[in-house]
Amino acid sequence: MRATPITHAKMNEGDGQGEREISRIARPGCRFTFATPPLFFEGVRLFLLSLGTVIEDTTVFDVNDVNDKDGLRVVVISMRGDGRFTSQSERV
C-alpha cells in the first residue's frame, strides 16, 4: 500500500476517493496497517471498522524521542476485501 497514491488529505476530502481505493485493492484476508496520532483516530475509526476485523489496536511511542507524549495509534485490520466501506460523507 505504501506505493499507492493514497494520502491522508484524500481521505479527508469527504468524497471517499482514498477510502474507495483502499477498499478496491484489498484482497480478502490481507492485512491493512493504519497509523495516525491518537488525536486524529476518531475521524477515521468508523472507516477502519467498516473494512474488516481489527486484529491489533495499540499505541506505540518513540523511545528515542523524549517529546513523544502521544505516540501513534496503530490499527491492523484483516480486510473483508469486498470493496465496501463507510466514507467520510456517510459519517456526517
C-alpha positions as CSV (number, residue, x, y, z in Angstrom):
1,M,0.0,0.0,0.0
2,R,2.9,2.4,0.5
3,A,3.4,2.7,-3.2
4,T,-0.2,3.8,-3.9
5,P,-1.2,7.5,-4.2
6,I,-3.4,7.3,-1.1
7,T,-2.9,10.2,1.2
8,H,-4.5,11.4,4.4
9,A,-5.6,14.5,2.6
10,K,-7.5,12.5,0.0
11,M,-9.3,10.6,2.8
12,N,-10.3,13.9,4.4
13,E,-11.7,15.4,1.2
14,G,-15.0,13.7,2.1
15,D,-15.6,12.1,-1.3
16,G,-14.2,8.8,-0.2
17,Q,-11.6,8.7,-3.0
18,G,-8.8,7.4,-0.8
19,E,-11.1,5.2,1.1
20,R,-12.6,3.7,-2.1
21,E,-9.1,2.9,-3.4
22,I,-8.1,1.1,-0.2
23,S,-11.2,-1.0,-0.4
24,R,-10.8,-1.6,-4.1
25,I,-7.3,-3.0,-4.0
26,A,-7.7,-5.1,-0.8
27,R,-8.0,-8.9,-1.1
28,P,-9.9,-10.9,1.4
29,G,-7.8,-11.6,4.5
30,C,-5.0,-9.3,3.6
31,R,-3.8,-7.1,6.4
32,F,-4.0,-3.3,6.3
33,T,-2.0,-1.3,8.8
34,F,-3.1,2.2,9.6
35,A,-1.2,4.6,11.9
36,T,-2.2,8.1,13.0
37,P,-1.7,10.3,16.0
38,P,-4.4,9.3,18.6
39,L,-5.9,12.8,18.3
40,F,-7.0,12.1,14.7
41,F,-8.1,8.5,15.2
42,E,-11.7,9.2,15.9
43,G,-12.0,10.8,12.4
44,V,-11.2,7.5,10.7
45,R,-12.4,5.0,13.3
46,L,-15.7,4.1,11.5
47,F,-13.9,3.8,8.2
48,L,-11.4,1.4,9.6
49,L,-14.0,-0.7,11.3
50,S,-16.0,-0.9,8.1
51,L,-13.1,-2.6,6.3
52,G,-13.0,-5.8,8.2
53,T,-11.9,-7.3,11.5
54,V,-9.5,-5.4,13.8
55,I,-6.8,-7.8,14.8
56,E,-4.5,-5.3,16.5
57,D,-5.1,-1.9,18.1
58,T,-2.2,-0.3,20.0
59,T,-0.5,2.9,20.7
60,V,3.3,3.0,20.2
61,F,5.8,5.6,21.4
62,D,9.2,6.5,20.0
63,V,11.5,5.7,22.9
64,N,14.2,7.8,21.4
65,D,12.0,10.9,21.4
66,V,11.5,12.4,24.9
67,N,8.9,14.7,23.5
68,D,6.7,11.9,22.1
69,K,3.8,12.1,24.5
70,D,1.0,11.0,22.2
71,G,2.7,8.3,20.1
72,L,0.9,6.7,17.2
73,R,-2.3,4.7,17.2
74,V,-1.7,1.7,15.1
75,V,-4.6,-0.5,13.9
76,V,-4.1,-3.7,11.9
77,I,-7.2,-4.9,10.0
78,S,-7.9,-8.3,8.4
79,M,-9.7,-7.0,5.3
80,R,-13.0,-8.3,4.1
81,G,-12.0,-7.5,0.6
82,D,-15.5,-6.9,-0.8
83,G,-15.0,-3.2,-1.7
84,R,-17.5,-1.9,0.9
85,F,-16.6,0.8,3.4
86,T,-18.1,3.7,5.3
87,S,-17.0,7.0,3.7
88,Q,-16.4,10.4,5.4
89,S,-19.6,11.8,3.9
90,E,-21.7,8.9,5.3
91,R,-20.3,9.7,8.8
92,V,-21.6,13.3,8.8
